[in-house]
Amino acid sequence: SGGKVFLIVDTDRASAAALHAEEKLPYPVLLDEHGAVARTFGVPVGGRQTVVVGPSGKVAYHIRGVDVGRHGPQVVAISNARLRP
């Protein structure tokens, strides 16, 4: 409840906008051109990972090595789990 979903990319604004439009993403794409957000949450710059931050601001789940074919069910399973504050 109250969760937010967004994609953080380390590209330029035009590339991020093109990705958002091409994939018809139902959530915003945020820019992290210098990798500060990635480093904060332990994601290698340029890496594809999913990080779920709990209400306390700490990482509650971290999916490394995202497999696009299995990622949807992984995210649904996480969304059904209870996040600890």
Secondary structure by P-SEA (a helix, b strand, c coil): cbbbbbbbbcccaaaaaaaaaaacccbbbbbcccaaaaaaacccccbbbbbbbccccccccccccccccaaaaaaaaaaaccccc
